Amino acid sequence: IIFSIPLSLFALFFFLFSLLSLPALRSHRLSFAFPHIHVLSRLMAQSAPEDPSRVLHLRNVTAEVTHAAIQGLAQQFGQVENIVILRDKKQALIQMDSVASASALLAAYPAGHVELCGRRVYLKYSRHQELTGKASNQGSILLVSMANNDYDIRAVLDISADLLHQVFSPYGMVYKIVVIQKQSTENRQQALIQFNSHDSAAHARNSLQGQHVYIGATVYFTLDIQYSTLEDLSIKSPSRYAKVFAGPAGVGG
């Protein structure tokens, strides 16, 4: 009885040692013994800072944060080459003229965030060194967001394709307009506007970005305009909210 316990422990240790000696388990021995090492290495990889870039990534860009506010923030530190706002993701990308300009902007906010339009916006270097391809989003179709911070614009105004044509046609030939009919909790109405060329779309965007459009004496909405990644708008059934105004041959629809 005196030696039965030590012998049992010895047998147990011998059995565990034999298991760990098997080829199938040998490679996993450290994983079983020290799982926290692998978790720590993953966390270190995730928290590694991005390399310096002239492109900055912004988070928590809510509907209240306007293109003009982002432009005003960035242009204090250098020339702004491009701004892309991803409204659905509440993110934005700013391309500065140099890494030095982008670094100066970040250095001005060491806490990693800035207050814009009453919202705390977080900023850091982007993993992109330059906005190219789809990231640059510079085509002939504009994604237009219309909002008013004081009330839901959709409840007080029926925004049609014809109304938007009146607003945008002075700045270039408008081919098609689609007012997006989608239920959303955000206080905004969106539309897609296709121009005959990128130059026309750029002229409209540069002229109207951040402007207030008044319908009557008191009702108005503010324009937030971005480039769409779409190459063409398909309108199968024209309606009050989806209309073809012109085409390559200049024929109205």
C-alpha positions, -999 to +999 in steps of 0.1 A: +000+000+000+029+024+008+044+021-027+011+019-047+006+057-050+041+066-062+040+037-087+007+049-100+020+084-105+050+070-123+028+050-146+007+081-154+038+102-161+052+075-183+019+072-202+018+110-209+054+111-220+047+083-244+018+102-259+038+134-263+066+114-280+042+103-308+050+121-342+014+132-346+015+151-313+051+162-312+045+192-336+016+204-314+033+200-281+041+237-277+005+246-288-009+225-260+015+237-234+016+275-243-015+285-263-011+321-250+020+325-271+000+321-303-027+344-292-001+370-283+016+368-316-018+373-334-026+403-313+009+418-320+003+413-357-031+430-356-019+460-336+011+467-357+009+503-371+005+510-408+035+522-427+036+560-434+015+569-464+001+600-481-033+583-478-051+586-445-080+564-433-108+579-412-134+560-392-168+571-376-175+593-406-212+596-399-238+614-420-231+646-401-195+648-412-194+666-445-170+665-473-163+702-468-154+696-432-129+668-441-115+691-469-111+720-444-093+698-419-068+683-444-060+714-465-044+730-434-015+706-438-010+704-475-026+700-509-055+675-509-055+654-541-086+633-534-112+625-508-134+594-510-162+590-484-177+555-479-210+565-463-223+529-459-191+520-439-188+553-422-153+556-434-133+580-456-099+581-474-079+613-479-050+614-503-025+642-496+002+655-520+029+639-499+037+616-469+050+647-451+016+664-454-002+633-442+022+629-413+018+665-403-019+660-401-016+630-379+011+647-357-014+675-350-037+649-333-015+626-313-046+611-296-056+596-330-089+614-333-104+648-342-138+664-336-156+671-369-192+683-371-198+672-335-185+637-341-152+621-329-135+609-361-106+585-358-077+588-382-045+568-391-024+559-421-041+539-447-026+506-460-029+522-494+000+542-507-022+558-534-058+557-544-060+539-577-086+519-595-119+515-577-104+532-546-101+565-565-137+562-578-134+588-605-159+580-632-189+597-648-215+587-622-220+606-590-235+592-558-254+621-543-266+622-507-291+648-496-298+655-460-308+681-434-297+678-398-329+695-385-354+671-401-359+640-423-358+654-458-377+624-471-407+633-449-410+668-462-399+666-498-405+642-527-372+643-545-377+633-581-354+627-611-366+659-627-359+680-596-323+667-595-319+673-633-327+710-627-300+711-600-272+693-619-278+699-656-263+734-656-229+718-649-228+692-677-249+669-699-269+645-676-276+612-692-296+593-665-308+598-629-319+572-604-333+583-571-326+554-547-358+541-532-346+523-501-357+522-465-330+535-443-327+547-407-304+574-417-318+609-424-309+612-460-320+606-496-296+593-522-294+593-560-271+583-588-265+608-616-247+598-648-230+624-669-217+622-704-181+624-692-159+624-662-151+661-668-188+670-665-192+649-634-161+665-619-173+700-627-207+693-611-191+677-580-166+705-575-193+732-580-221+717-558-203+698-531-215+709-497-240+734-512-275+740-498-304+734-523-335+754-514-370+742-525-392+771-517-384+795-489-376+772-460-371+736-471-336+727-482-310+699-483-273+698-482-254+679-510-227+654-503-213+641-536-190+612-542-180+592-573-198+559-578-179+528-588-207+520-614-199+523-651-234+527-664-270+531-650-295+506-662-331+519-663-355+493-676-387+510-665-386+548-665-405+565-637-407+596-616-376+584-598-356+568-627-353+586-659-331+588-691-326+624-701-300+620-729-277+595-745-246+594-767-267+606-796-283+634-775-317+618-776-338+623-745-357+594-729 
